[in-house]
Amino acid sequence: MRSRAHPLSDARPAGGVTSGPVWLSQDGRETELGHGEFAIRDSGRPYSLAFGTTFSQTLSRFPCTLLSQRFGSFDHFTAIKVPGDDG
């Protein structure tokens, strides 16, 4: 009997902030995210999130294998703010 892995079993989240501040810390980096900004985190390793009193986000998940094929080890990209004001 074979079982298939869930298609997102190796996925890593990237959270886009829609309101309120979010603070993310991972791999010795810390960043504050505001409206329209996002960052990748590796949910398979330790990280820290803190939220303002009013907060909402849109969460997307990206397959780790595809990210690694495209960018190599993506632990160099965790907790780095991607601004939302450049289009």
N, CA, C and O atoms as a MOPAC input file, in Angstrom:
PM7 MOZYME 1SCF
protein

 N      0.84400 1    -1.18200 1     0.00000 1
 C      0.00000 1     0.00000 1     0.00000 1
 C      0.88300 1     1.23700 1     0.00000 1
 O      1.83300 1     1.32600 1     0.77800 1
 N      0.57800 1     2.17700 1    -0.85900 1
 C      1.31700 1     3.43700 1    -0.93000 1
 C      0.45000 1     4.57200 1    -0.42900 1
 O     -0.76900 1     4.57000 1    -0.59500 1
 N      1.09700 1     5.52900 1     0.18100 1
 C      0.37300 1     6.74000 1     0.56000 1
 C      1.11900 1     7.92600 1    -0.01100 1
 O      2.34800 1     7.92100 1    -0.08300 1
 N      0.39500 1     8.91800 1    -0.40700 1
 C      1.01100 1    10.10400 1    -0.96900 1
 C      1.18100 1    11.15800 1     0.11400 1
 O      0.33000 1    11.33300 1     0.98500 1
 N      2.31000 1    11.85300 1     0.03000 1
 C      2.53200 1    12.96000 1     0.96700 1
 C      1.58000 1    14.09800 1     0.61500 1
 O      1.23400 1    14.30800 1    -0.54700 1
 N      1.17900 1    14.80600 1     1.62400 1
 C      0.35300 1    15.98500 1     1.39700 1
 C      1.12900 1    16.94000 1     0.51000 1
 O      2.32400 1    17.12800 1     0.73800 1
 N      0.50200 1    17.56000 1    -0.50100 1
 C      1.23300 1    18.41600 1    -1.43400 1
 C      1.93400 1    19.60600 1    -0.77400 1
 O      2.88200 1    20.15200 1    -1.33700 1
 N      1.48000 1    20.00500 1     0.40000 1
 C      2.12100 1    21.13200 1     1.08400 1
 C      2.94100 1    20.67800 1     2.28300 1
 O      3.26800 1    21.49600 1     3.14300 1
 N      3.28100 1    19.39300 1     2.36300 1
 C      3.99800 1    18.89200 1     3.52900 1
 C      5.38200 1    19.50900 1     3.66600 1
 O      5.90700 1    19.58300 1     4.77700 1
 N      5.98800 1    19.95300 1     2.57100 1
 C      7.30300 1    20.58800 1     2.66900 1
 C      7.20300 1    22.10200 1     2.44300 1
 O      8.21800 1    22.75900 1     2.21400 1
 N      5.99700 1    22.65200 1     2.50500 1
 C      5.80000 1    24.07500 1     2.21800 1
 C      6.23900 1    24.95900 1     3.37900 1
 O      6.16500 1    24.56400 1     4.54300 1
 N      6.69500 1    26.15500 1     3.04100 1
 C      7.09600 1    27.14400 1     4.03100 1
 C      6.23000 1    28.38200 1     3.86800 1
 O      5.94900 1    28.79900 1     2.74500 1
 N      5.80300 1    28.97600 1     4.98600 1
 C      4.89600 1    30.11000 1     4.90100 1
 C      5.59200 1    31.43600 1     4.62700 1
 O      6.73300 1    31.66600 1     5.02800 1
 N      4.86700 1    32.29100 1     3.93400 1
 C      5.23800 1    33.69500 1     3.77800 1
 C      3.98000 1    34.48000 1     4.12900 1
 O      2.94400 1    34.31300 1     3.48600 1
 N      4.06300 1    35.32700 1     5.13400 1
 C      2.90500 1    36.07100 1     5.59900 1
 C      2.92700 1    37.49600 1     5.09200 1
 O      3.90400 1    38.21700 1     5.29600 1
 N      1.85000 1    37.90900 1     4.42700 1
 C      1.69000 1    39.28200 1     3.97400 1
 C      0.78500 1    40.01800 1     4.94200 1
 O     -0.35000 1    39.59700 1     5.16700 1
 N      1.25900 1    41.09200 1     5.51000 1
 C      0.50400 1    41.83800 1     6.51900 1
 C     -0.51400 1    42.73600 1     5.82600 1
 O     -0.17000 1    43.50000 1     4.92400 1
 N     -1.77000 1    42.63900 1     6.25400 1
 C     -2.81000 1    43.50100 1     5.71100 1
 C     -3.20500 1    44.61800 1     6.67800 1
 O     -3.74100 1    45.64300 1     6.25600 1
 N     -2.94400 1    44.42300 1     7.96700 1
 C     -3.12300 1    45.51800 1     8.93300 1
 C     -2.39400 1    45.18300 1    10.22600 1
 O     -2.25000 1    44.02200 1    10.60700 1
 N     -1.94300 1    46.23700 1    10.88000 1
 C     -1.26100 1    46.08600 1    12.15900 1
 C      0.17600 1    45.64100 1    12.00200 1
 O      0.54000 1    45.09300 1    10.96100 1
 N      0.99700 1    45.86300 1    13.00600 1
 C      2.39200 1    45.43600 1    12.93600 1
 C      2.58000 1    43.97700 1    13.34200 1
 O      1.82500 1    43.44300 1    14.15400 1
 N      3.60100 1    43.34300 1    12.76400 1
 C      4.02100 1    41.99000 1    13.10400 1
 C      5.53600 1    42.00600 1    13.23600 1
 O      6.22700 1    42.60700 1    12.41400 1
 N      6.05100 1    41.35300 1    14.26300 1
 C      7.49500 1    41.24500 1    14.45100 1
 C      7.88800 1    39.79000 1    14.26500 1
 O      7.31200 1    38.90000 1    14.88900 1
 N      8.87600 1    39.54700 1    13.39800 1
 C      9.35500 1    38.19700 1    13.10100 1
 C     10.83800 1    38.11400 1    13.41300 1
 O     11.61000 1    39.01300 1    13.08100 1
 N     11.22000 1    37.02800 1    14.05200 1
 C     12.62200 1    36.78100 1    14.38500 1
 C     12.96400 1    35.34600 1    14.00100 1
 O     12.26600 1    34.41000 1    14.39100 1
 N     14.04500 1    35.17700 1    13.23300 1
 C     14.54100 1    33.84600 1    12.88300 1
 C     15.96200 1    33.97600 1    12.34700 1
 O     16.30500 1    34.95700 1    11.68800 1
 N     16.76900 1    32.98400 1    12.63600 1
 C     18.15600 1    32.91300 1    12.13800 1
 C     18.97900 1    34.13800 1    12.52100 1
 O     19.83600 1    34.57500 1    11.75300 1
 N     18.72300 1    34.69400 1    13.70400 1
 C     19.47600 1    35.84700 1    14.17900 1
 C     19.04900 1    37.16600 1    13.57100 1
 O     19.68000 1    38.19400 1    13.81700 1
 N     17.98200 1    37.15300 1    12.77700 1
 C     17.46700 1    38.39300 1    12.17600 1
 C     16.10500 1    38.70700 1    12.76700 1
 O     15.32900 1    37.80900 1    13.09500 1
 N     15.82800 1    39.99300 1    12.89700 1
 C     14.52500 1    40.45800 1    13.36600 1
 C     14.02300 1    41.51600 1    12.40800 1
 O     14.79800 1    42.33300 1    11.91200 1
 N     12.72600 1    41.50000 1    12.14800 1
 C     12.15100 1    42.52000 1    11.28500 1
 C     10.74000 1    42.86300 1    11.75400 1
 O     10.03800 1    42.02600 1    12.32200 1
 N     10.34800 1    44.08700 1    11.51000 1
 C      8.97800 1    44.52600 1    11.76700 1
 C      8.28800 1    44.67800 1    10.42700 1
 O      8.80200 1    45.33600 1     9.52200 1
 N      7.13100 1    44.07000 1    10.30900 1
 C      6.37100 1    44.11200 1     9.06800 1
 C      5.11800 1    44.94700 1     9.25800 1
 O      4.42800 1    44.83800 1    10.27100 1
 N      4.83600 1    45.78500 1     8.26600 1
 C      3.62900 1    46.59300 1     8.26400 1
 C      2.77700 1    46.28100 1     7.04600 1
 O      3.04900 1    45.32600 1     6.31800 1
 N      1.75500 1    47.07900 1     6.82700 1
 C      0.79500 1    46.87600 1     5.74200 1
 C      1.49900 1    46.67600 1     4.39400 1
 O      2.32800 1    47.49100 1     3.98900 1
 N      1.15900 1    45.58300 1     3.70900 1
 C      1.67500 1    45.31300 1     2.37200 1
 C      3.04400 1    44.65200 1     2.32600 1
 O      3.52800 1    44.33700 1     1.23800 1
 N      3.68100 1    44.43300 1     3.46500 1
 C      5.01300 1    43.82800 1     3.50100 1
 C      4.89200 1    42.35100 1     3.86700 1
 O      3.92000 1    41.93200 1     4.49600 1
 N      5.90400 1    41.56000 1     3.45900 1
 C      5.89900 1    40.15000 1     3.85500 1
 C      7.31200 1    39.65400 1     4.06200 1
 O      8.28300 1    40.30800 1     3.68000 1
 N      7.41400 1    38.47000 1     4.68400 1
 C      8.69700 1    37.81000 1     4.91300 1
 C      8.45700 1    36.30300 1     4.94800 1
 O      7.36800 1    35.84000 1     5.28700 1
 N      9.48900 1    35.55100 1     4.59400 1
 C      9.43700 1    34.09400 1     4.64500 1
 C      9.93800 1    33.63400 1     6.00800 1
 O     10.87500 1    34.20500 1     6.56500 1
 N      9.30000 1    32.59400 1     6.53400 1
 C      9.81300 1    31.95700 1     7.75000 1
 C      9.83000 1    30.45300 1     7.51900 1
 O      9.01300 1    29.91800 1     6.76900 1
 N     10.76600 1    29.78300 1     8.16700 1
 C     10.86400 1    28.33400 1     8.06900 1
 C     10.18300 1    27.74800 1     9.28600 1
 O     10.75200 1    27.74000 1    10.37800 1
 N      8.97300 1    27.26000 1     9.10600 1
 C      8.20100 1    26.74800 1    10.23700 1
 C      8.74800 1    25.42000 1    10.75600 1
 O      8.27400 1    24.91600 1    11.77400 1
 N      9.72900 1    24.85100 1    10.07800 1
 C     10.35900 1    23.63300 1    10.55300 1
 C     11.51000 1    23.88700 1    11.51200 1
 O     12.10700 1    22.94600 1    12.03500 1
 N     11.82400 1    25.16100 1    11.74400 1
 C     12.90300 1    25.54800 1    12.66300 1
 C     12.39200 1    26.63700 1    13.59700 1
 O     11.36200 1    27.25000 1    13.31700 1
 N     13.09400 1    26.89200 1    14.70700 1
 C     12.61400 1    27.89000 1    15.67600 1
 C     12.48200 1    29.29100 1    15.07200 1
 O     13.34400 1    29.75700 1    14.32600 1
 N     11.38900 1    29.93100 1    15.41800 1
 C     11.15900 1    31.32700 1    15.04500 1
 C     10.23900 1    31.93700 1    16.08500 1
 O      9.63700 1    31.23500 1    16.89700 1
 N     10.14200 1    33.25500 1    16.04300 1
 C      9.28700 1    33.96400 1    16.98000 1
 C      8.44500 1    34.98400 1    16.22200 1
 O      8.94700 1    35.68800 1    15.34600 1
 N      7.16400 1    35.05800 1    16.56500 1
 C      6.25000 1    36.04800 1    16.00200 1
 C      5.58000 1    36.80200 1    17.13800 1
 O      5.21300 1    36.21500 1    18.15500 1
 N      5.42500 1    38.08500 1    16.95900 1
 C      4.66100 1    38.91000 1    17.90700 1
 C      3.75200 1    39.81400 1    17.08200 1
 O      4.12200 1    40.25300 1    15.99300 1
 N      2.56800 1    40.08500 1    17.60500 1
 C      1.56100 1    40.83800 1    16.87100 1
 C      1.11900 1    42.05500 1    17.66000 1
 O      1.13600 1    42.05900 1    18.89100 1
 N      0.71800 1    43.10400 1    16.91900 1
 C      0.09800 1    44.25700 1    17.56000 1
 C     -1.29900 1    43.88000 1    18.02900 1
 O     -1.76700 1    42.77300 1    17.76100 1
 N     -1.95800 1    44.77600 1    18.71600 1
 C     -3.28500 1    44.46800 1    19.25300 1
 C     -4.31100 1    44.25900 1    18.14200 1
 O     -5.22500 1    43.44900 1    18.29600 1
 N     -4.17600 1    44.96700 1    17.04000 1
 C     -5.03300 1    44.76400 1    15.87300 1
 C     -4.14000 1    44.29800 1    14.74600 1
 O     -3.16900 1    44.96700 1    14.39100 1
 N     -4.47300 1    43.14600 1    14.18300 1
 C     -3.57500 1    42.55000 1    13.21800 1
 C     -4.33500 1    41.62200 1    12.28400 1
 O     -5.26300 1    40.93400 1    12.71000 1
 N     -3.94800 1    41.59800 1    11.01200 1
 C     -4.44100 1    40.58300 1    10.07500 1
 C     -3.36800 1    40.36500 1     9.00700 1
 O     -2.56600 1    41.25100 1     8.71200 1
 N     -3.38100 1    39.15100 1     8.43400 1
 C     -2.39900 1    38.83000 1     7.41500 1
 C     -2.99000 1    37.86200 1     6.40300 1
 O     -3.99700 1    37.20600 1     6.66600 1
 N     -2.35500 1    37.78200 1     5.25200 1
 C     -2.65900 1    36.77200 1     4.25000 1
 C     -1.47300 1    35.83500 1     4.23000 1
 O     -0.33700 1    36.27100 1     4.04300 1
 N     -1.72400 1    34.56100 1     4.42100 1
 C     -0.64200 1    33.58900 1     4.50400 1
 C     -0.60200 1    32.75500 1     3.23200 1
 O     -1.61200 1    32.19100 1     2.81300 1
 N      0.57200 1    32.68500 1     2.62800 1
 C      0.80500 1    31.82900 1     1.46300 1
 C      1.85600 1    30.80000 1     1.84700 1
 O      2.69100 1    31.04500 1     2.71700 1
 N      1.80800 1    29.64800 1     1.19200 1
 C      2.79600 1    28.60200 1     1.46000 1
 C      3.48000 1    28.23800 1     0.14600 1
 O      2.83000 1    28.07400 1    -0.88600 1
 N      4.81500 1    28.11500 1     0.20500 1
 C      5.61600 1    27.79900 1    -0.96300 1
 C      6.36700 1    26.49700 1    -0.73600 1
 O      6.95000 1    26.31100 1     0.33300 1
 N      6.37300 1    25.58200 1    -1.71300 1
 C      7.09500 1    24.31900 1    -1.55100 1
 C      8.59500 1    24.53700 1    -1.34200 1
 O      9.25800 1    25.19800 1    -2.14100 1
 N      9.10400 1    23.98000 1    -0.27600 1
 C     10.51100 1    24.11100 1     0.07500 1
 C     11.42100 1    23.60600 1    -1.04500 1
 O     12.44200 1    24.22300 1    -1.34500 1
 N     11.05000 1    22.48500 1    -1.66000 1
 C     11.89300 1    21.93100 1    -2.72100 1
 C     12.00900 1    22.89300 1    -3.89200 1
 O     13.09000 1    23.02800 1    -4.46500 1
 N     10.92700 1    23.56100 1    -4.26000 1
 C     10.98700 1    24.52100 1    -5.36300 1
 C     11.80000 1    25.75600 1    -4.98400 1
 O     12.58100 1    26.25900 1    -5.79200 1
 N     11.62000 1    26.24400 1    -3.75900 1
 C     12.41600 1    27.38600 1    -3.31400 1
 C     13.90400 1    27.04000 1    -3.31500 1
 O     14.73400 1    27.84000 1    -3.74700 1
 N     14.23100 1    25.85100 1    -2.83200 1
 C     15.63600 1    25.42800 1    -2.77500 1
 C     16.22700 1    25.26800 1    -4.16400 1
 O     17.37800 1    25.64000 1    -4.39000 1
 N     15.46000 1    24.72100 1    -5.10000 1
 C     15.94800 1    24.57800 1    -6.47200 1
 C     16.22400 1    25.93600 1    -7.09800 1
 O     17.19800 1    26.10200 1    -7.83300 1
 N     15.37900 1    26.89300 1    -6.80900 1
 C     15.50000 1    28.22800 1    -7.41800 1
 C     16.55600 1    29.09100 1    -6.72400 1
 O     17.32600 1    29.78100 1    -7.39200 1
 N     16.59800 1    29.05600 1    -5.39000 1
 C     17.42900 1    29.99500 1    -4.63500 1
 C     18.52500 1    29.34800 1    -3.79700 1
 O     19.31100 1    30.06100 1    -3.17200 1
 N     18.60100 1    28.03100 1    -3.76600 1
 C     19.54600 1    27.36200 1    -2.87500 1
 C     18.95900 1    27.32500 1    -1.47300 1
 O     17.74000 1    27.29200 1    -1.30300 1
 N     19.81300 1    27.33000 1    -0.48700 1
 C     19.35900 1    27.27700 1     0.89900 1
 C     18.63600 1    28.58100 1     1.24100 1
 O     19.25300 1    29.64500 1     1.30600 1
 N     17.32600 1    28.48500 1     1.45900 1
 C     16.56800 1    29.71800 1     1.68400 1
 C     16.60900 1    30.20100 1     3.12400 1
 O     15.94200 1    31.18100 1     3.45900 1
 N     17.38800 1    29.53000 1     4.00100 1
 C     17.51500 1    30.04200 1     5.36100 1
 C     18.23100 1    31.38600 1     5.37200 1
 O     18.21900 1    32.08400 1     6.38600 1
 N     18.85600 1    31.75700 1     4.25500 1
 C     19.46700 1    33.09200 1     4.13500 1
 C     18.40700 1    34.17000 1     3.87600 1
 O     18.69900 1    35.36300 1     3.95400 1
 N     17.18100 1    33.74500 1     3.57100 1
 C     16.12400 1    34.68400 1     3.21500 1
 C     15.05000 1    34.82300 1     4.29400 1
 O     14.12400 1    35.61900 1     4.13700 1
 N     15.15700 1    34.06800 1     5.38000 1
 C     14.12300 1    34.13100 1     6.40900 1
 C     14.21500 1    35.45200 1     7.18000 1
 O     15.29300 1    36.02000 1     7.35500 1
 N     13.06600 1    35.91100 1     7.62500 1
 C     12.95300 1    37.12400 1     8.45800 1
 C     13.56700 1    38.34800 1     7.79100 1
 O     14.13400 1    39.20900 1     8.46400 1
 N     13.45500 1    38.42400 1     6.46600 1
 C     13.89000 1    39.61000 1     5.73500 1
 C     12.64700 1    40.25200 1     5.12300 1
 O     11.89600 1    39.60600 1     4.39300 1
 N     12.44400 1    41.51600 1     5.42700 1
 C     11.26600 1    42.24700 1     4.95700 1
 C     11.32000 1    42.44400 1     3.44900 1
 O     12.34000 1    42.85600 1     2.89600 1
 N     10.19600 1    42.13900 1     2.79200 1
 C     10.00900 1    42.47400 1     1.38700 1
 C      8.98100 1    43.59000 1     1.36800 1
 O      7.80900 1    43.36600 1     1.67000 1
 N      9.42100 1    44.80700 1     1.00800 1
 C      8.50800 1    45.95600 1     1.05500 1
 C      7.36200 1    45.82200 1     0.06800 1
 O      7.50700 1    45.21000 1    -0.99000 1
 N      6.24500 1    46.39000 1     0.41600 1
 C      5.08300 1    46.35300 1    -0.44600 1
 C      4.84300 1    47.64200 1    -1.19800 1
 O      3.82000 1    47.77000 1    -1.87200 1
 N      5.74900 1    48.60200 1    -1.10700 1
 C      5.51400 1    49.90300 1    -1.73700 1
 C      6.22100 1    50.06500 1    -3.07900 1
 O      6.20400 1    51.15300 1    -3.65500 1
 N      6.84500 1    48.99400 1    -3.58900 1
 C      7.55100 1    49.09200 1    -4.86300 1
 C      6.78500 1    48.43200 1    -5.99300 1
 O      7.34800 1    48.21200 1    -7.06500 1
 N      5.52700 1    48.11100 1    -5.78400 1
 C      4.71800 1    47.49500 1    -6.83800 1
 C      4.81700 1    46.05900 1    -6.79200 1
 O      4.20000 1    45.37200 1    -7.60700 1

